[in-house]
């Protein structure tokens, strides 16, 4: 069996177990939502959910309702369990080696580095007989603990969970409910949660050094939908680097921030920057989506990387390998992060608070001395394009 086939089989089984647990907890007393809704709720594709539903139907847990191909919970066998299967009770779940992977958005929308860590954790644990369930919980923008989290994160006592981009509110919820949790990125707010992460401010420091070294001072770092603490840390790093070189730091120019996360926001930020007297000669992008939007803006103004504008990506993205010239970026310690997660899930103690891991810098070919080019200069061609485009 191919590796892709094994991964697909494991994902269907994981979805089946997640759906079965929700049924056992009574989330859907009578009828299940459609497969598209279920896919969004548990963070997998619709075909994966459909395959998982067929497995549950074959085992007798659910059955067709006859209404628009929907499923309903099967009637019990008369013994009070509510399920025809002999192990259909909560106690069985408590005896399993179970862990939860919690994300604030579907797994398909998570940045590559975090998704790769979770994939390795899932595969390692599956090979050791663990059940790994994914839960999607929109917690990153919450200013307080939500009662709905009790239902979404319900699991037998003692089950450990790892949350991507954890927050103080989620850490507070876990502490209040006695739930062991570890964060892959984020902040625990003093609630005694272990956090492993590659700090963006450290990567900004390294990227700024590389750009300043070749003469850049008009460096723009667009930040969309970022936490206040992250914005503050990055601005402090940029200001310190600028001041050491005798360059005036302008937070609105060098580190513009917006709440709205969409390509048009990047275009608006860059249009304003290029219309200013300073005009950017270098861009630092926090994630791949922002990098793609920045490249699109530059292409629309016939600006080339790095001849007109240098660029650095503060992330580990496999798609960057397809860029010409080779994009300057960081490589995350993905294997080390996955190993730390697996060790913690299996019972190893981890220090609370942040354990910062270093990312390696790949200088690439997208950094060059500033040329003083202007937007709309009329030069033809954009060198930073997908191979084969």
Secondary structure as GFF3:
##gff-version 3
##sequence-region A 1 389
A	DSSP	alpha_helix	3	24	.	.	.	ID=ss1
A	DSSP	alpha_helix	35	42	.	.	.	ID=ss2
A	DSSP	alpha_helix	46	59	.	.	.	ID=ss3
A	DSSP	beta_strand	62	64	.	.	.	ID=ss4
A	DSSP	beta_strand	71	73	.	.	.	ID=ss5
A	DSSP	alpha_helix	90	95	.	.	.	ID=ss6
A	DSSP	beta_strand	98	103	.	.	.	ID=ss7
A	DSSP	three_ten_helix	107	109	.	.	.	ID=ss8
A	DSSP	alpha_helix	112	127	.	.	.	ID=ss9
A	DSSP	beta_strand	131	136	.	.	.	ID=ss10
A	DSSP	alpha_helix	148	152	.	.	.	ID=ss11
A	DSSP	beta_strand	160	166	.	.	.	ID=ss12
A	DSSP	alpha_helix	168	176	.	.	.	ID=ss13
A	DSSP	beta_strand	181	186	.	.	.	ID=ss14
A	DSSP	beta_strand	194	197	.	.	.	ID=ss15
A	DSSP	alpha_helix	200	213	.	.	.	ID=ss16
A	DSSP	beta_strand	219	220	.	.	.	ID=ss17
A	DSSP	beta_strand	223	224	.	.	.	ID=ss18
A	DSSP	alpha_helix	228	244	.	.	.	ID=ss19
A	DSSP	alpha_helix	251	254	.	.	.	ID=ss20
A	DSSP	beta_strand	257	258	.	.	.	ID=ss21
A	DSSP	alpha_helix	263	275	.	.	.	ID=ss22
A	DSSP	beta_strand	282	285	.	.	.	ID=ss23
A	DSSP	alpha_helix	288	300	.	.	.	ID=ss24
A	DSSP	beta_strand	310	313	.	.	.	ID=ss25
A	DSSP	three_ten_helix	318	322	.	.	.	ID=ss26
A	DSSP	beta_strand	323	324	.	.	.	ID=ss27
A	DSSP	beta_strand	328	331	.	.	.	ID=ss28
A	DSSP	alpha_helix	334	345	.	.	.	ID=ss29
A	DSSP	beta_strand	353	356	.	.	.	ID=ss30
A	DSSP	beta_strand	360	362	.	.	.	ID=ss31
A	DSSP	beta_strand	385	386	.	.	.	ID=ss32
###
